[in-house]
Amino acid sequence: MKIPAFTLPGPFARVGARLPQLPPTLALVGGLNLALDRILPREPLEPLTGKRLLLKVTDAGLALRFTLTPRGFRPLFDSRQPDLTISATTRDYLALALREEDPDTLFFSRRLLMEGETDLGLLVKNTLDAVDWDALTTRLPGMLRHG
């Protein structure tokens, strides 16, 4: 089933921007750490180590700040300038995660925006393209049981 086109109503972004960003950031870094070294290879991500990343969910008002450390992804607690900002709507992130649309399509249609260090943006896009998403569906139950 294809995700229908939608954008969250404006009040969601206004309310979301006023809420604490730590809980959704913790969920994001938890998911990334669960995937790291399992379906998300660490080696190609090494250039991200110590870089300040900002993931914006534009229609939800979310601004999730995090970094990659030698021990995995960690939330950031300040609002210093990020090295890379990735912005999209809820629907477009879902389409990307479910492989309904690839990063190139979203990027060239200007629905996935990357600002900052362009080499980092290219690295993230290429890593997303290289992930074996089919392996996730077969390995996810075991990953969740064993953390």
CORRASUL-V149553 format. One record per backbone hydrogen bond with DSSP energy under -0.5 kcal/mol. CO is the residue of the C=O (numbers start at 1). NH is the residue of the N-H. If there is no record, write none. Layout:
BEGIN
<<CO | NH> <CO | NH>>
END
This chain:
BEGIN
<<9 | 12> <9 | 13> <10 | 14> <11 | 15> <12 | 16> <13 | 17> <14 | 18> <15 | 18> <15 | 19> <16 | 19> <21 | 25> <22 | 26> <23 | 27> <24 | 28> <25 | 29> <26 | 30> <27 | 31> <28 | 32> <29 | 33> <30 | 34> <31 | 35> <32 | 36> <35 | 38> <35 | 39> <35 | 40> <39 | 41> <39 | 132> <40 | 37> <42 | 45> <42 | 46> <43 | 46> <45 | 48> <46 | 49> <48 | 51> <48 | 68> <51 | 53> <52 | 83> <52 | 84> <53 | 66> <54 | 56> <54 | 86> <55 | 64> <56 | 58> <56 | 88> <57 | 60> <57 | 61> <57 | 62> <62 | 57> <63 | 65> <64 | 55> <65 | 76> <66 | 53> <67 | 74> <68 | 50> <69 | 72> <72 | 69> <74 | 67> <83 | 117> <84 | 54> <85 | 115> <86 | 56> <87 | 113> <88 | 58> <89 | 93> <90 | 94> <91 | 95> <92 | 96> <93 | 97> <94 | 98> <95 | 100> <95 | 101> <96 | 99> <102 | 106> <103 | 107> <104 | 108> <105 | 109> <106 | 111> <106 | 112> <107 | 110> <111 | 113> <113 | 87> <115 | 85> <116 | 118> <117 | 120> <117 | 121> <118 | 122> <119 | 123> <120 | 124> <121 | 125> <122 | 126> <123 | 127> <124 | 128> <125 | 129> <126 | 130> <127 | 131> <131 | 133> <132 | 135> <132 | 136> <133 | 137> <134 | 138> <135 | 139> <136 | 140> <139 | 143> <140 | 144> <141 | 145> <142 | 146> <143 | 147>>
END
